[in-house]
Structures are given as C-alpha cells and as structure tokens.
Amino acid sequence: MIQIFGTAKDKVTRAAQRFFTDRGIKFQFVELKQKGLSKGELASVAKAVGGMPALYDAKGQHAKDRGLQYSAPTGERLAEILEADPMLLITPIVRDGTKAAVGDQPAIWKTFADAAKKG
C-alpha cells in the first residue's frame, strides 16, 4: 500500500493525495505533526532516496525556527534529528514498499500508481 507522509496544510502533500485519489489508488496518509517515521521507516526511505541528506529540509521554515538553517548534521546525528522532529523532513514522502520519493515527484508517483493498478 502506498503511504504519504506530510502535513495537511502542505500544498505538495495535498497534490500527492489528489494525484492518487484521481487515479483511484488507495493510500495511507500519515500526518507528520502527529506521528513521524519510525527509525526503521526513516532508514528505509533514506536508502531509497540516496541517504538522510535527501530528506532534510535545511532551508525550510521549521529549520530556521529551530536555528538549524546553517547547521549541517550528518550520519547518525541527522537520523536522530529527523526521527525526533519529523517537521524537518522534506514533504511529501511517498512510499511504496521499499521504493520512495521525496518532494514533488509526479513522474515517480506515476510508477507507483501504475504498479498499484497492476498489483
């Protein structure tokens, strides 16, 4: 099943939800303000998208609010930060099993939708 991690107020997260809804594809929405990714989920998504730095929204408002916009955490420290504060993740995170996409990626979403229809 496709999972979409994001926030209800995020424009791109809503676009991802609309993308799958319009194609009749069921998905699970996870509101990051209420529940983040588990350590295992975070590691799996990071592996699928090229590492933890690909998930970190260093330029986002939340990073600025926390004084992290000039910080460059790496490795285990970055994983700990993202697990503790999921609002620092780039959204949406669209996950289909071991495959994932971060941000506005309709071409990848289409491959997930096509696989779900065949599934």
TIRO-2110 file (N, C-alpha, C; in Angstrom, 1 decimal):
// TIRO-2110
0.8, -1.2, 0.0, N, 1, A
0.0, 0.0, 0.0, CA, 1, A
0.9, 1.2, 0.0, C, 1, A
0.5, 2.2, -0.7, N, 2, A
1.2, 3.5, -0.8, CA, 2, A
0.9, 4.3, 0.5, C, 2, A
2.0, 4.9, 1.0, N, 3, A
1.9, 5.8, 2.1, CA, 3, A
2.4, 7.2, 1.7, C, 3, A
1.7, 8.2, 2.2, N, 4, A
2.1, 9.5, 2.0, CA, 4, A
2.3, 10.2, 3.4, C, 4, A
3.5, 10.6, 3.6, N, 5, A
3.9, 11.3, 4.9, CA, 5, A
4.0, 12.7, 4.5, C, 5, A
3.3, 13.6, 5.3, N, 6, A
3.3, 15.0, 5.1, CA, 6, A
2.4, 15.7, 6.1, C, 6, A
2.1, 16.9, 5.7, N, 7, A
1.1, 17.7, 6.6, CA, 7, A
0.0, 18.1, 5.7, C, 7, A
-1.2, 18.2, 6.4, N, 8, A
-2.4, 18.5, 5.7, CA, 8, A
-2.4, 19.9, 5.0, C, 8, A
-1.6, 20.8, 5.6, N, 9, A
-1.5, 22.2, 5.1, CA, 9, A
-0.5, 22.4, 4.0, C, 9, A
0.3, 21.4, 3.7, N, 10, A
1.4, 21.5, 2.7, CA, 10, A
0.8, 21.3, 1.3, C, 10, A
1.0, 22.2, 0.4, N, 11, A
0.5, 22.2, -0.9, CA, 11, A
0.9, 21.0, -1.7, C, 11, A
2.2, 20.6, -1.6, N, 12, A
2.7, 19.5, -2.4, CA, 12, A
2.2, 18.2, -1.8, C, 12, A
2.0, 18.1, -0.5, N, 13, A
1.4, 16.9, 0.1, CA, 13, A
0.0, 16.7, -0.4, C, 13, A
-0.8, 17.8, -0.5, N, 14, A
-2.2, 17.8, -1.0, CA, 14, A
-2.2, 17.4, -2.4, C, 14, A
-1.2, 17.8, -3.2, N, 15, A
-1.1, 17.5, -4.6, CA, 15, A
-0.8, 16.0, -4.8, C, 15, A
0.0, 15.4, -3.9, N, 16, A
0.2, 13.9, -4.0, CA, 16, A
-1.0, 13.2, -3.6, C, 16, A
-1.7, 13.6, -2.6, N, 17, A
-3.0, 13.0, -2.3, CA, 17, A
-4.0, 13.0, -3.4, C, 17, A
-4.1, 14.2, -4.0, N, 18, A
-5.0, 14.4, -5.2, CA, 18, A
-4.6, 13.5, -6.3, C, 18, A
-3.3, 13.4, -6.6, N, 19, A
-2.8, 12.6, -7.7, CA, 19, A
-3.3, 11.1, -7.6, C, 19, A
-3.1, 10.5, -6.4, N, 20, A
-3.5, 9.1, -6.2, CA, 20, A
-5.0, 9.0, -6.1, C, 20, A
-5.7, 9.9, -5.5, N, 21, A
-7.2, 9.9, -5.4, CA, 21, A
-7.8, 10.0, -6.8, C, 21, A
-7.3, 10.9, -7.7, N, 22, A
-7.8, 11.0, -9.0, CA, 22, A
-7.6, 9.7, -9.9, C, 22, A
-6.6, 8.9, -9.5, N, 23, A
-6.4, 7.7, -10.2, CA, 23, A
-7.0, 6.4, -9.6, C, 23, A
-7.8, 6.7, -8.5, N, 24, A
-8.5, 5.6, -7.8, CA, 24, A
-7.5, 4.7, -7.0, C, 24, A
-6.4, 5.2, -6.6, N, 25, A
-5.4, 4.4, -5.9, CA, 25, A
-5.6, 4.7, -4.4, C, 25, A
-5.7, 3.7, -3.6, N, 26, A
-5.9, 3.9, -2.1, CA, 26, A
-4.5, 4.1, -1.5, C, 26, A
-4.4, 4.9, -0.5, N, 27, A
-3.2, 5.2, 0.2, CA, 27, A
-3.4, 5.5, 1.6, C, 27, A
-2.4, 5.4, 2.4, N, 28, A
-2.5, 5.7, 3.8, CA, 28, A
-1.8, 7.1, 4.0, C, 28, A
-2.5, 8.0, 4.6, N, 29, A
-1.9, 9.3, 4.9, CA, 29, A
-1.4, 9.4, 6.3, C, 29, A
-0.2, 9.8, 6.5, N, 30, A
0.4, 9.9, 7.8, CA, 30, A
0.7, 11.4, 8.1, C, 30, A
0.0, 12.0, 9.0, N, 31, A
0.2, 13.4, 9.4, CA, 31, A
1.5, 13.5, 10.2, C, 31, A
2.5, 14.2, 9.7, N, 32, A
3.8, 14.3, 10.4, CA, 32, A
3.7, 15.1, 11.7, C, 32, A
2.7, 16.0, 11.8, N, 33, A
2.5, 16.7, 13.0, CA, 33, A
2.1, 15.8, 14.2, C, 33, A
1.5, 14.7, 13.8, N, 34, A
1.0, 13.8, 14.9, CA, 34, A
1.9, 12.6, 15.0, C, 34, A
2.5, 12.1, 14.0, N, 35, A
3.3, 10.9, 14.0, CA, 35, A
4.4, 10.9, 13.0, C, 35, A
5.6, 10.7, 13.4, N, 36, A
6.7, 10.7, 12.5, CA, 36, A
7.0, 9.3, 11.9, C, 36, A
8.1, 9.2, 11.2, N, 37, A
8.5, 7.9, 10.7, CA, 37, A
9.3, 7.2, 11.8, C, 37, A
9.1, 5.9, 11.9, N, 38, A
9.9, 5.1, 12.9, CA, 38, A
11.4, 5.1, 12.4, C, 38, A
12.2, 4.7, 13.3, N, 39, A
13.7, 4.6, 12.9, CA, 39, A
13.9, 3.7, 11.7, C, 39, A
13.2, 2.6, 11.6, N, 40, A
13.3, 1.7, 10.5, CA, 40, A
12.7, 2.3, 9.2, C, 40, A
11.5, 2.9, 9.3, N, 41, A
10.9, 3.6, 8.2, CA, 41, A
11.8, 4.7, 7.6, C, 41, A
12.4, 5.4, 8.5, N, 42, A
13.3, 6.5, 8.1, CA, 42, A
14.5, 6.0, 7.4, C, 42, A
15.1, 4.9, 7.9, N, 43, A
16.3, 4.3, 7.3, CA, 43, A
15.9, 3.7, 5.9, C, 43, A
14.7, 3.1, 5.8, N, 44, A
14.3, 2.5, 4.5, CA, 44, A
14.1, 3.6, 3.5, C, 44, A
13.4, 4.7, 3.9, N, 45, A
13.2, 5.8, 2.9, CA, 45, A
14.5, 6.4, 2.5, C, 45, A
15.4, 6.7, 3.5, N, 46, A
16.7, 7.3, 3.2, CA, 46, A
17.5, 6.4, 2.2, C, 46, A
17.4, 5.1, 2.4, N, 47, A
18.1, 4.2, 1.5, CA, 47, A
17.6, 4.3, 0.1, C, 47, A
16.2, 4.5, 0.0, N, 48, A
15.6, 4.5, -1.3, CA, 48, A
15.8, 5.8, -2.1, C, 48, A
16.1, 6.9, -1.3, N, 49, A
16.2, 8.2, -2.0, CA, 49, A
17.7, 8.8, -2.0, C, 49, A
18.6, 8.0, -1.5, N, 50, A
20.0, 8.4, -1.6, CA, 50, A
20.6, 8.9, -0.3, C, 50, A
20.0, 8.6, 0.8, N, 51, A
20.6, 9.0, 2.1, CA, 51, A
19.8, 10.0, 2.9, C, 51, A
20.1, 10.2, 4.1, N, 52, A
19.4, 11.1, 5.0, CA, 52, A
19.5, 12.5, 4.5, C, 52, A
20.6, 13.0, 3.9, N, 53, A
20.6, 14.4, 3.5, CA, 53, A
19.4, 14.7, 2.5, C, 53, A
19.0, 13.7, 1.7, N, 54, A
18.0, 13.9, 0.7, CA, 54, A
16.6, 14.2, 1.4, C, 54, A
16.5, 13.9, 2.7, N, 55, A
15.2, 14.0, 3.4, CA, 55, A
15.2, 15.3, 4.2, C, 55, A
16.3, 15.9, 4.5, N, 56, A
16.4, 17.0, 5.4, CA, 56, A
16.1, 18.4, 4.7, C, 56, A
15.1, 19.0, 5.2, N, 57, A
14.7, 20.3, 4.7, CA, 57, A
15.4, 21.5, 5.5, C, 57, A
16.7, 21.6, 5.2, N, 58, A
17.5, 22.6, 5.8, CA, 58, A
17.1, 24.0, 5.5, C, 58, A
16.4, 24.2, 4.4, N, 59, A
16.0, 25.6, 4.0, CA, 59, A
14.6, 25.9, 4.4, C, 59, A
13.9, 25.0, 5.0, N, 60, A
12.5, 25.2, 5.4, CA, 60, A
12.3, 26.1, 6.6, C, 60, A
11.1, 26.6, 6.8, N, 61, A
10.8, 27.5, 7.9, CA, 61, A
11.1, 26.8, 9.3, C, 61, A
10.8, 25.6, 9.4, N, 62, A
10.9, 24.9, 10.7, CA, 62, A
12.4, 24.8, 11.1, C, 62, A
13.3, 24.6, 10.1, N, 63, A
14.7, 24.6, 10.4, CA, 63, A
15.2, 25.9, 10.8, C, 63, A
14.7, 27.0, 10.2, N, 64, A
15.0, 28.4, 10.6, CA, 64, A
14.5, 28.7, 12.0, C, 64, A
13.3, 28.2, 12.3, N, 65, A
12.7, 28.5, 13.6, CA, 65, A
13.5, 27.8, 14.7, C, 65, A
14.1, 26.7, 14.3, N, 66, A
15.0, 25.9, 15.3, CA, 66, A
16.4, 26.3, 15.3, C, 66, A
16.8, 27.3, 14.4, N, 67, A
18.2, 27.7, 14.3, CA, 67, A
19.1, 26.8, 13.6, C, 67, A
18.5, 25.9, 12.8, N, 68, A
19.3, 24.8, 12.1, CA, 68, A
19.6, 25.1, 10.7, C, 68, A
19.3, 26.3, 10.2, N, 69, A
19.4, 26.5, 8.7, CA, 69, A
20.9, 26.6, 8.3, C, 69, A
21.8, 26.8, 9.3, N, 70, A
23.3, 26.8, 8.9, CA, 70, A
24.0, 25.6, 9.4, C, 70, A
23.2, 24.7, 10.1, N, 71, A
23.8, 23.5, 10.6, CA, 71, A
23.8, 22.5, 9.5, C, 71, A
24.8, 21.6, 9.6, N, 72, A
24.9, 20.6, 8.6, CA, 72, A
25.1, 19.2, 9.2, C, 72, A
24.1, 18.8, 10.0, N, 73, A
24.3, 17.5, 10.7, CA, 73, A
24.4, 16.3, 9.6, C, 73, A
25.1, 15.3, 10.0, N, 74, A
25.3, 14.2, 9.0, CA, 74, A
25.2, 12.9, 9.8, C, 74, A
25.1, 11.8, 9.0, N, 75, A
25.1, 10.5, 9.6, CA, 75, A
24.1, 10.2, 10.6, C, 75, A
24.5, 9.6, 11.7, N, 76, A
23.7, 9.2, 12.8, CA, 76, A
23.0, 10.4, 13.5, C, 76, A
23.7, 11.5, 13.6, N, 77, A
23.1, 12.7, 14.2, CA, 77, A
21.9, 13.2, 13.4, C, 77, A
22.1, 13.3, 12.1, N, 78, A
21.0, 13.7, 11.2, CA, 78, A
19.8, 12.8, 11.3, C, 78, A
20.0, 11.5, 11.4, N, 79, A
19.0, 10.5, 11.6, CA, 79, A
18.2, 10.7, 12.9, C, 79, A
19.0, 11.0, 14.0, N, 80, A
18.4, 11.3, 15.3, CA, 80, A
17.5, 12.5, 15.2, C, 80, A
18.0, 13.6, 14.6, N, 81, A
17.3, 14.8, 14.4, CA, 81, A
16.0, 14.6, 13.7, C, 81, A
16.0, 13.9, 12.6, N, 82, A
14.8, 13.7, 11.7, CA, 82, A
13.8, 12.8, 12.4, C, 82, A
14.3, 11.8, 13.2, N, 83, A
13.4, 11.0, 13.9, CA, 83, A
12.7, 11.7, 15.0, C, 83, A
13.5, 12.6, 15.7, N, 84, A
12.9, 13.4, 16.8, CA, 84, A
12.0, 14.5, 16.4, C, 84, A
12.2, 15.1, 15.2, N, 85, A
11.5, 16.2, 14.7, CA, 85, A
11.1, 16.0, 13.3, C, 85, A
10.0, 15.3, 13.0, N, 86, A
9.6, 15.0, 11.6, CA, 86, A
9.3, 16.2, 10.8, C, 86, A
9.1, 17.3, 11.4, N, 87, A
8.7, 18.6, 10.7, CA, 87, A
10.0, 19.1, 9.9, C, 87, A
11.1, 18.5, 10.1, N, 88, A
12.3, 18.8, 9.4, CA, 88, A
12.5, 18.0, 8.1, C, 88, A
11.6, 17.1, 7.8, N, 89, A
11.6, 16.3, 6.6, CA, 89, A
11.0, 17.1, 5.4, C, 89, A
11.6, 16.9, 4.3, N, 90, A
11.0, 17.4, 3.0, CA, 90, A
9.8, 16.6, 2.8, C, 90, A
8.7, 17.3, 2.4, N, 91, A
7.4, 16.6, 2.2, CA, 91, A
6.9, 16.9, 0.8, C, 91, A
6.1, 16.0, 0.3, N, 92, A
5.7, 14.8, 0.9, CA, 92, A
6.7, 13.7, 0.7, C, 92, A
6.7, 12.7, 1.6, N, 93, A
7.4, 11.4, 1.3, CA, 93, A
6.3, 10.4, 0.9, C, 93, A
6.5, 10.0, -0.3, N, 94, A
5.5, 9.0, -0.9, CA, 94, A
6.3, 7.6, -0.9, C, 94, A
5.7, 6.6, -0.3, N, 95, A
6.4, 5.4, -0.1, CA, 95, A
5.6, 4.2, -0.6, C, 95, A
6.2, 3.4, -1.4, N, 96, A
5.6, 2.2, -1.9, CA, 96, A
6.5, 1.0, -1.6, C, 96, A
6.3, 0.4, -0.5, N, 97, A
7.2, -0.7, -0.1, CA, 97, A
8.6, -0.2, 0.2, C, 97, A
9.6, -0.7, -0.6, N, 98, A
11.0, -0.3, -0.4, CA, 98, A
11.3, 0.9, -1.3, C, 98, A
10.4, 1.3, -2.2, N, 99, A
10.6, 2.5, -3.0, CA, 99, A
10.0, 3.7, -2.4, C, 99, A
10.7, 4.9, -2.7, N, 100, A
10.1, 6.1, -2.1, CA, 100, A
10.5, 7.3, -3.0, C, 100, A
9.8, 8.4, -2.8, N, 101, A
10.0, 9.6, -3.5, CA, 101, A
9.8, 10.8, -2.5, C, 101, A
10.7, 11.8, -2.6, N, 102, A
10.6, 12.9, -1.7, CA, 102, A
10.3, 14.2, -2.5, C, 102, A
9.4, 15.0, -2.0, N, 103, A
9.0, 16.2, -2.6, CA, 103, A
8.1, 16.0, -3.8, C, 103, A
8.0, 17.0, -4.7, N, 104, A
7.1, 17.0, -5.8, CA, 104, A
7.7, 16.1, -6.9, C, 104, A
7.3, 14.9, -7.0, N, 105, A
7.8, 13.9, -8.0, CA, 105, A
6.7, 13.1, -8.7, C, 105, A
5.9, 13.8, -9.5, N, 106, A
4.8, 13.1, -10.1, CA, 106, A
5.2, 12.0, -11.1, C, 106, A
6.4, 12.1, -11.7, N, 107, A
6.8, 11.0, -12.6, CA, 107, A
7.0, 9.7, -11.8, C, 107, A
7.6, 9.8, -10.6, N, 108, A
7.8, 8.7, -9.7, CA, 108, A
6.4, 8.2, -9.2, C, 108, A
5.6, 9.2, -8.8, N, 109, A
4.3, 8.8, -8.3, CA, 109, A
3.5, 8.0, -9.3, C, 109, A
3.7, 8.3, -10.6, N, 110, A
3.0, 7.6, -11.6, CA, 110, A
3.5, 6.1, -11.7, C, 110, A
4.8, 5.9, -11.5, N, 111, A
5.2, 4.5, -11.5, CA, 111, A
4.6, 3.7, -10.3, C, 111, A
4.5, 4.4, -9.2, N, 112, A
3.8, 3.8, -8.0, CA, 112, A
2.3, 3.5, -8.3, C, 112, A
1.7, 4.4, -8.9, N, 113, A
0.2, 4.3, -9.3, CA, 113, A
0.1, 3.1, -10.3, C, 113, A
0.9, 3.1, -11.3, N, 114, A
0.9, 2.0, -12.3, CA, 114, A
1.1, 0.7, -11.7, C, 114, A
2.0, 0.6, -10.8, N, 115, A
2.3, -0.7, -10.1, CA, 115, A
1.1, -1.1, -9.2, C, 115, A
0.5, -0.1, -8.6, N, 116, A
-0.7, -0.4, -7.7, CA, 116, A
-1.9, -0.9, -8.5, C, 116, A
-2.0, -0.4, -9.7, N, 117, A
-3.1, -0.8, -10.5, CA, 117, A
-2.9, -2.3, -11.0, C, 117, A
-1.7, -2.6, -11.3, N, 118, A
-1.4, -4.0, -11.7, CA, 118, A
-1.4, -5.0, -10.5, C, 118, A
-1.1, -4.4, -9.3, N, 119, A
-0.9, -5.2, -8.1, CA, 119, A
-1.9, -6.1, -7.7, C, 119, A
END
